[in-house]
Amino acid sequence: MKAKINFYFASLLITVAGAGAALIIIHVATASAYAIVYTGGTRYVPLP
């Protein structure tokens, strides 16, 4: 019984860690994409 509980908690920990890693990867990827979109292109000079 104790082995089943340990296996359950190990599986839960791996699942939560994987989900957290996926969220971090998605966050970094979208932040990089937004940085590329908003920093590139033509620089506009304000009209006098």
Phi, psi and omega in degrees: 000318181296324179295322178296318180294316178298319178296319179298312181292325176295318178296318179297317180296317179296319180296314181295318179295320178295319178295318178296318178296320179296319179296320178295317180297316179296319180298314180295319181295316181288326177296319178294319180296317179294322179296320179293319183293316188272347179257347181268181175092192186280140174270123181264135178264133180296144178289146180291000000 
